[in-house]
Amino acid sequence: MNESDLGTHDICIGLMSEIAGVERTIAHMEADVAFHHSQCRMFEKLLKAEQKKLEELQNGSCSCDEEGNS
């Protein structure tokens, strides 16, 4: 093995290390996106449930007026 071979290996190791770092970053970002999508779906369900409750309360029969007139 001569000195020029050693230089090539150092570049390859550095490049491989950099590639691995970028791949790790991408994997973490993909996991974060998946988590946030999951959280978003959960909050959308909660929001719809609260909106449905509000609609039911607004459309339901209220005896407030009747009680006030008694």
C-alpha positions as CSV (number, residue, x, y, z in Angstrom):
1,M,0.0,0.0,0.0
2,N,1.5,3.4,-0.9
3,E,0.7,6.9,0.4
4,S,-1.7,7.7,-2.4
5,D,-3.9,4.7,-1.4
6,L,-4.1,5.9,2.2
7,G,-5.3,9.4,1.0
8,T,-8.1,7.8,-1.0
9,H,-9.3,5.7,2.0
10,D,-9.4,8.8,4.2
11,I,-11.6,10.6,1.7
12,C,-13.9,7.6,1.4
13,I,-14.2,7.2,5.2
14,G,-14.9,10.9,5.6
15,L,-17.5,10.8,2.8
16,M,-19.1,7.6,4.2
17,S,-19.2,9.2,7.7
18,E,-20.8,12.4,6.3
19,I,-23.4,10.3,4.3
20,A,-24.2,8.3,7.4
21,G,-24.7,11.5,9.4
22,V,-27.1,13.0,6.7
23,E,-29.0,9.7,6.5
24,R,-29.4,9.7,10.3
25,T,-30.7,13.3,10.2
26,I,-33.2,12.4,7.5
27,A,-34.4,9.3,9.5
28,H,-34.9,11.5,12.6
29,M,-36.8,14.1,10.6
30,E,-39.0,11.4,9.0
31,A,-39.8,10.1,12.4
32,D,-40.6,13.6,13.7
33,V,-42.9,14.2,10.7
34,A,-44.7,10.8,11.3
35,F,-45.1,11.7,15.0
36,H,-46.5,15.2,14.2
37,H,-48.9,13.7,11.6
38,S,-50.1,11.3,14.3
39,Q,-50.5,14.2,16.8
40,C,-52.3,16.2,14.2
41,R,-54.8,13.4,13.5
42,M,-55.5,13.1,17.2
43,F,-56.1,16.8,17.6
44,E,-58.4,16.8,14.6
45,K,-60.5,14.1,16.2
46,L,-60.6,16.0,19.5
47,L,-61.5,19.2,17.6
48,K,-64.3,17.4,15.7
49,A,-65.7,16.0,18.9
50,E,-65.8,19.4,20.6
51,Q,-67.3,20.9,17.5
52,K,-70.0,18.2,17.6
53,K,-70.7,18.9,21.3
54,L,-71.0,22.6,20.6
55,E,-73.4,21.9,17.7
56,E,-75.5,19.6,19.8
57,L,-75.7,22.2,22.6
58,Q,-76.6,25.0,20.2
59,N,-79.3,22.9,18.5
60,G,-80.6,21.2,21.6
61,S,-83.6,22.3,23.4
62,C,-82.8,24.9,26.1
63,S,-85.2,25.6,28.9
64,C,-83.3,28.7,30.0
65,D,-86.0,31.0,28.5
66,E,-88.8,29.0,30.0
67,E,-87.3,29.0,33.4
68,G,-86.6,32.8,33.3
69,N,-90.3,33.5,32.4
70,S,-91.7,31.4,35.3
